[in-house]
């Protein structure tokens, strides 16, 4: 039975285990064969993305040359059906030529044989420039299936004036973070240092940063360890802060949360580099310009450690009928300063390809903040731990969101997510060890 035709048939994903065996390591780039007589890539390329500003990026590429025309279509993000639409389009032969896929969902598309290996289409020099851990997120077996676009580190945004009023420095360890939360509460009993979101899987990057590894491959078995010791340490820490009223458990990106930011009820955000634009949008009407700073996350042992909070790679679907032109646009999209400038200030991108972040900083709303946020992004990205996403992470993400809301404790939520993930993957035919 064709793996591409179905992911739910018994045993179908067992075949994918071999493909995904390299999920925690980097691919060896393969230089595509070229001949001097090969004509330049031409024709039309269909480009799908849910990221804001990509219509302007496509228009800038079209204006830069005459051989290739990129036709852009904005699609919903994954949570709103974008990946369902993409998978169905590829299966029906009507998919795009280039598409953005978040790192946590990329393994599922690779397992379904819905993407082309890009190292057969782009220069090995391009792939070789990426950070090894970032490249590993798009590499499976001996091939890379996307070019990384952004590599957003987990960072924490603080109201600097609130920390100063509480008499505390920016925390460098999680113990200091707890002390800061107590100090903020002592100054204002109605205030919290930060929130813990019930609708966002914050435990994943936090566990990554603590040194956990939720997924791995041993021969043809997937190892699943969502409720391991390090992840439980993170869960127990945040549960204690919630129970003691030091952190507010609430819906992220809700009207309540926005109001709490504006009123000083909530004074920090455990987010990513991408948070800068959204934080400005939510707080500038309250006169908070110059009051916020970015900081690398605290660590457990005082030694620097980082994690990514989200991130997207751009891939070429298997049904693309113009892969040569798609590869030209894909390379320009992910490695060109012109592409960064064209997208403009619609987001706060921390780009994966070296040399682009000076341009990104120039178009981002950096002047809203009281420190050099891109310098912080560099610091927070310097010590990324090993991490791999699972073969059907939508199962894990859904279970985590549901259990964080319903379970008695965050540790219980991890245990429930472990069970749901293992059960779901076994139903798909994968052999699992815990």
WOPEDA-V781167 format. One record per residue. N is the residue number from 1. RES is the residue in one letter. BURIAL is # if it has 16 or more other ideal C-beta (glycine too) atoms within 10 Angstrom, else .. Layout:
n: {N:N}
res: {RES:RES}
burial: {BURIAL:BURIAL}
//
This chain:
n: {1:2:3:4:5:6:7:8:9:10:11:12:13:14:15:16:17:18:19:20:21:22:23:24:25:26:27:28:29:30:31:32:33:34:35:36:37:38:39:40:41:42:43:44:45:46:47:48:49:50:51:52:53:54:55:56:57:58:59:60:61:62:63:64:65:66:67:68:69:70:71:72:73:74:75:76:77:78:79:80:81:82:83:84:85:86:87:88:89:90:91:92:93:94:95:96:97:98:99:100:101:102:103:104:105:106:107:108:109:110:111:112:113:114:115:116:117:118:119:120:121:122:123:124:125:126:127:128:129:130:131:132:133:134:135:136:137:138:139:140:141:142:143:144:145:146:147:148:149:150:151:152:153:154:155:156:157:158:159:160:161:162:163:164:165:166:167:168:169:170:171:172:173:174:175:176:177:178:179:180:181:182:183:184:185:186:187:188:189:190:191:192:193:194:195:196:197:198:199:200:201:202:203:204:205:206:207:208:209:210:211:212:213:214:215:216:217:218:219:220:221:222:223:224:225:226:227:228:229:230:231:232:233:234:235:236:237:238:239:240:241:242:243:244:245:246:247:248:249:250:251:252:253:254:255:256:257:258:259:260:261:262:263:264:265:266:267:268:269:270:271:272:273:274:275:276:277:278:279:280:281:282:283:284:285:286:287:288:289:290:291:292:293:294:295:296:297:298:299:300:301:302:303:304:305:306:307:308:309:310:311:312:313:314:315:316:317:318:319:320:321:322:323:324:325:326:327:328:329:330:331:332:333:334:335:336:337:338:339:340:341:342:343:344:345:346:347:348:349:350:351:352:353:354:355:356:357:358:359:360:361:362:363:364:365:366:367:368:369:370:371:372:373:374:375:376:377:378:379:380:381:382:383:384:385:386:387:388:389:390:391:392:393:394:395:396:397:398:399:400:401:402:403:404:405:406:407:408:409:410:411:412:413:414:415:416:417:418:419:420:421:422:423:424:425:426:427:428:429:430:431:432:433:434}
res: {X:X:X:X:X:X:X:X:X:X:X:X:X:X:X:X:X:X:X:X:X:X:X:X:X:X:X:X:X:X:X:X:X:X:X:X:X:X:X:X:X:X:X:X:X:X:X:X:X:X:X:X:X:X:X:X:X:X:X:X:X:X:X:X:X:X:X:X:X:X:X:X:X:X:X:X:X:X:X:X:X:X:X:X:X:X:X:X:X:X:X:X:X:X:X:X:X:X:X:X:X:X:X:X:X:X:X:X:X:X:X:X:X:X:X:X:X:X:X:X:X:X:X:X:X:X:X:X:X:X:X:X:X:X:X:X:X:X:X:X:X:X:X:X:X:X:X:X:X:X:X:X:X:X:X:X:X:X:X:X:X:X:X:X:X:X:X:X:X:X:X:X:X:X:X:X:X:X:X:X:X:X:X:X:X:X:X:X:X:X:X:X:X:X:X:X:X:X:X:X:X:X:X:X:X:X:X:X:X:X:X:X:X:X:X:X:X:X:X:X:X:X:X:X:X:X:X:X:X:X:X:X:X:X:X:X:X:X:X:X:X:X:X:X:X:X:X:X:X:X:X:X:X:X:X:X:X:X:X:X:X:X:X:X:X:X:X:X:X:X:X:X:X:X:X:X:X:X:X:X:X:X:X:X:X:X:X:X:X:X:X:X:X:X:X:X:X:X:X:X:X:X:X:X:X:X:X:X:X:X:X:X:X:X:X:X:X:X:X:X:X:X:X:X:X:X:X:X:X:X:X:X:X:X:X:X:X:X:X:X:X:X:X:X:X:X:X:X:X:X:X:X:X:X:X:X:X:X:X:X:X:X:X:X:X:X:X:X:X:X:X:X:X:X:X:X:X:X:X:X:X:X:X:X:X:X:X:X:X:X:X:X:X:X:X:X:X:X:X:X:X:X:X:X:X:X:X:X:X:X:X:X:X:X:X:X:X:X:X:X:X:X:X:X:X:X:X:X:X:X:X:X:X:X}
burial: {.:.:#:.:.:.:#:.:.:.:.:#:#:#:.:#:#:.:#:#:#:#:#:#:#:#:#:.:#:#:.:.:.:.:.:.:.:.:.:.:#:.:.:.:#:#:#:#:#:#:#:.:#:#:#:#:#:#:.:#:#:#:.:.:.:.:.:#:#:#:.:#:.:.:#:.:.:#:.:.:.:#:#:.:.:#:#:.:#:#:#:.:.:.:#:#:#:#:#:#:#:#:#:#:#:#:#:#:#:#:#:#:#:#:#:#:#:#:#:#:#:#:#:.:.:#:#:.:.:#:#:.:#:#:#:#:#:#:#:#:#:.:#:#:#:#:#:#:#:#:#:#:#:#:#:#:#:#:#:#:#:#:#:.:#:#:.:#:.:#:#:.:.:#:.:#:#:#:#:#:#:.:#:#:#:.:.:.:.:.:#:#:#:#:#:#:#:#:.:#:#:#:#:#:#:#:#:#:#:#:#:#:#:#:#:#:#:.:.:.:.:#:.:#:#:#:#:#:.:#:#:#:#:#:#:.:#:#:#:.:#:#:.:.:.:#:#:#:#:#:.:.:.:.:.:.:#:#:.:#:#:#:.:#:#:#:#:#:#:#:#:#:#:#:#:#:#:#:#:#:.:#:#:.:.:.:.:#:.:.:#:#:#:#:#:#:#:#:#:#:.:.:.:.:#:#:#:#:#:#:#:#:#:#:#:#:#:#:#:#:.:#:#:#:#:#:#:#:#:#:#:#:#:#:#:#:.:.:#:#:.:#:#:.:.:.:#:#:#:#:#:#:#:.:.:#:#:.:#:#:#:.:#:#:#:#:.:#:#:#:.:.:#:#:.:#:#:.:#:#:#:.:#:#:#:.:#:#:#:#:#:#:#:#:#:#:#:#:#:#:#:#:#:#:.:.:#:.:#:#:#:#:#:#:#:#:#:#:#:#:#:#:.:#:#:.:.:#:#:#:.:.:.:.}
//
